[in-house]
């Protein structure tokens, strides 16, 4: 699996940690930045990761910002993306099992052990399919212009 990673300036250290976790799990990393601690706009980073995933250039993505909320909102503007903000192992597991989330969004404020555990779980949890597939399909069908929605 190839996993795109991105963070704003608040998540650089965490992104480096996560890159190690992803590589240790046997996956490839596509690092979309940012690469400096200078203030940057998280929607730009989120769009970069989301486009890679939506165009199937990478399999999944992980985004980090101060809360995880901003990158999630931005990434979910790209058709084909199901970016989930997760704060614990339960939300991580359900994002994969029930929603087939293809981007994990997390807060830069999480502790290292929790972040490691969440990323490992997200990489290994399968989508349950069945009744959840019908619901994910309905989410996909919501992707439209405002005039047709």
C-alpha positions in Angstrom: 0.0 0.0 0.0 1.2 3.6 -0.7 0.1 6.1 1.9 0.2 9.9 1.2 1.0 11.9 4.3 0.5 15.6 4.8 0.5 18.1 7.7 0.5 21.8 8.3 3.3 23.4 10.3 1.9 22.1 13.6 2.1 18.5 12.5 5.6 18.1 11.0 7.1 16.1 13.9 4.0 13.9 14.1 4.1 13.3 10.3 7.7 12.1 10.6 6.6 9.8 13.4 3.7 8.5 11.4 5.9 8.0 8.3 8.0 5.6 10.4 4.9 3.7 11.6 3.7 3.3 8.0 7.1 2.1 6.8 7.5 -0.3 9.7 4.1 -1.8 8.7 5.6 -2.5 5.3 4.0 0.3 3.3 5.4 3.0 1.1 5.1 6.7 2.1 4.3 9.6 -0.2 5.2 12.8 1.8 3.2 15.8 0.6 4.7 18.2 3.2 4.8 20.8 4.5 8.6 20.7 5.1 9.1 23.8 7.2 7.7 25.2 10.5 6.7 28.4 8.7 2.9 28.9 9.0 1.1 27.4 6.0 -2.5 26.9 4.9 -3.7 23.4 5.7 -6.3 23.3 2.9 -3.4 23.2 0.4 -1.8 20.2 2.0 -5.2 18.5 2.5 -6.0 19.0 -1.2 -2.7 17.6 -2.3 -3.1 14.4 -0.3 -6.8 14.0 -1.2 -6.1 14.4 -4.9 -3.4 11.7 -4.8 -5.9 9.3 -3.1 -8.9 10.3 -5.3 -6.8 9.8 -8.5 -5.7 6.4 -7.1 -2.0 7.5 -7.3 -1.8 6.4 -3.7 -4.1 4.0 -1.8 -4.8 6.0 1.4 -3.9 9.2 3.1 -3.2 10.5 6.6 -3.5 14.2 7.4 -2.4 16.1 10.6 -3.3 19.6 11.8 -3.9 21.2 15.1 -7.2 19.4 15.6 -7.6 17.3 12.5 -10.9 19.1 11.8 -9.6 21.6 9.2 -7.8 19.1 7.1 -10.9 16.8 7.2 -13.2 19.5 6.0 -10.8 20.4 3.2 -10.1 16.9 2.1 -13.8 16.0 2.0 -14.3 18.6 -0.7 -12.6 16.3 -3.2 -14.9 13.8 -4.9 -14.1 10.2 -3.8 -12.7 11.1 -0.4 -14.0 9.9 2.9 -11.8 11.7 5.4 -12.5 10.9 9.0 -11.4 12.8 12.0 -10.4 10.3 14.7 -9.4 10.8 18.3 -9.2 7.3 19.6 -9.0 3.7 18.6 -12.8 3.2 18.5 -13.3 6.0 16.0 -10.3 4.8 13.9 -11.7 1.2 13.8 -15.2 2.3 12.9 -13.9 4.8 10.2 -12.5 1.8 8.4 -15.0 -0.9 9.2 -18.2 1.1 8.5 -17.2 4.0 6.4 -14.2 2.7 4.4 -12.4 5.9 5.2 -9.6 6.5 2.8 -8.0 9.4 4.7 -7.3 9.5 8.4 -7.3 13.0 10.0 -5.7 13.4 13.4 -4.8 16.1 15.8 -1.2 17.1 16.2 -1.9 17.3 20.0 -2.3 13.5 20.4 0.5 11.8 22.4 3.0 9.6 20.5 1.8 6.2 21.9 -1.8 7.0 21.0 -0.9 8.2 17.6 1.2 5.1 16.9 -1.6 2.8 18.0 -4.3 4.6 16.0 -2.2 4.6 12.8 -1.4 0.9 13.1 -5.0 0.1 13.6 -6.2 2.2 10.7 -3.7 0.5 8.4 -4.8 -3.0 9.3 -8.6 -2.6 9.8 -10.6 -3.8 6.8 -13.9 -2.5 5.4 -16.7 -4.7 6.5 -18.7 -4.2 3.3 -22.2 -5.8 3.3 -24.8 -3.3 4.6 -22.0 -0.7 5.0 -21.3 -0.9 1.3 -24.8 0.3 0.5 -24.2 3.3 2.8 -20.8 4.2 1.4 -22.4 4.1 -2.1 -25.1 6.6 -0.9 -22.3 8.8 0.3 -20.6 8.6 -3.1 -23.9 9.6 -4.7 -24.0 12.8 -2.7 -20.9 14.0 -4.6 -22.5 16.5 -6.9 -22.8 20.2 -7.7 -25.0 22.2 -5.3 -27.5 22.7 -8.1 -28.1 19.0 -8.5 -28.0 18.1 -4.8 
